[in-house]
Amino acid sequence: MANARGFSRGIIVAEPEPVELDWSKTALVIIDMQRDFMEPGGFGETLGNDVSQLARAVKPISAVLAAARDNGIAVIHTREGHLPDLSDAPPAKIERGAPSLRIGDPGPMGRILIRGEAGHDIIPELYPLAGEIVIDKPGKGAFYATALDQTLQKHGIENLLVCGVTTEVCVNTTVREANDRGYRCVVISDGCASYFPEFHEMGLKMIKAQGGIFGWVADSAAVLQAIYPTTQKTLAAGASR
């Protein structure tokens, strides 16, 4: 199906090369933009991280999310977290490191990284609309122990616009899983973030290396240009006057 402006396909200026996508076969996958990772008092901070490092991804994701909603592109949100009894949380994951609070411990936003708690939910700025798909996952990758693959196949999805946190962990893992299953992945560079800026940069380089071994990398402006080619060109021409 064509988007609201009649463009059924778009060419994204990306690295290592431009990529053409059919929007009717494309989904925007927003990974783990949860309070537990994004806000003080959540799991990210218990590990000693500066959670403010992730805030830079919110505005670019919001812009692409609005465009996807406006143009009928499928939207999928993911959330990492565990069942209240921790039956899906391996001991090796719970016991690793020396966080101030471990998975399942009570925190200021409820039990850390537990489904149904406030901290497990998605930040208000990117909150799912009714009808948008939400995939709850127990691991780093969005395909592990979830129905994501079946859901994508059901909707005829072949291409993924991927963004979220963190670049080198859940984003990279999901893209690698998707690549093995035959999906074309375009990672939105400024729509991803890491607690460690150097890991963000290396995570993107790994994806686009060797001719795009795992996928393509493009910024949000390039994605919006592909979705709204006429509108974006008009805005750019007006800005240059």
Rosetta blueprint (number, residue, H / E / L):
1 M L
2 A L
3 N L
4 A L
5 R L
6 G L
7 F L
8 S L
9 R E
10 G E
11 I E
12 I E
13 V L
14 A L
15 E E
16 P L
17 E L
18 P L
19 V E
20 E E
21 L E
22 D E
23 W H
24 S H
25 K H
26 T E
27 A E
28 L E
29 V E
30 I E
31 I E
32 D L
33 M L
34 Q E
35 R H
36 D H
37 F H
38 M H
39 E L
40 P L
41 G L
42 G L
43 F H
44 G H
45 E H
46 T H
47 L L
48 G L
49 N L
50 D L
51 V H
52 S H
53 Q H
54 L H
55 A H
56 R H
57 A H
58 V H
59 K H
60 P H
61 I H
62 S H
63 A H
64 V H
65 L H
66 A H
67 A H
68 A H
69 R H
70 D H
71 N L
72 G L
73 I L
74 A E
75 V E
76 I E
77 H E
78 T E
79 R E
80 E E
81 G L
82 H E
83 L L
84 P L
85 D L
86 L L
87 S L
88 D L
89 A L
90 P L
91 P H
92 A H
93 K H
94 I H
95 E H
96 R L
97 G L
98 A L
99 P L
100 S L
101 L L
102 R L
103 I L
104 G L
105 D L
106 P E
107 G E
108 P L
109 M L
110 G E
111 R E
112 I L
113 L L
114 I E
115 R L
116 G L
117 E L
118 A H
119 G H
120 H H
121 D L
122 I E
123 I L
124 P H
125 E H
126 L H
127 Y L
128 P L
129 L L
130 A L
131 G L
132 E L
133 I E
134 V E
135 I E
136 D E
137 K E
138 P L
139 G L
140 K L
141 G L
142 A L
143 F L
144 Y L
145 A L
146 T L
147 A L
148 L H
149 D H
150 Q H
151 T H
152 L H
153 Q H
154 K H
155 H L
156 G L
157 I L
158 E L
159 N E
160 L E
161 L E
162 V E
163 C E
164 G E
165 V E
166 T L
167 T H
168 E H
169 V H
170 C H
171 V H
172 N H
173 T H
174 T H
175 V H
176 R H
177 E H
178 A H
179 N H
180 D H
181 R L
182 G L
183 Y L
184 R E
185 C E
186 V E
187 V E
188 I E
189 S E
190 D E
191 G E
192 C E
193 A E
194 S L
195 Y L
196 F L
197 P H
198 E H
199 F H
200 H H
201 E H
202 M H
203 G H
204 L H
205 K H
206 M H
207 I H
208 K H
209 A H
210 Q H
211 G H
212 G H
213 I L
214 F L
215 G L
216 W E
217 V E
218 A E
219 D L
220 S H
221 A H
222 A H
223 V H
224 L H
225 Q H
226 A H
227 I H
228 Y L
229 P H
230 T H
231 T H
232 Q H
233 K H
234 T H
235 L H
236 A H
237 A H
238 G H
239 A H
240 S H
241 R L
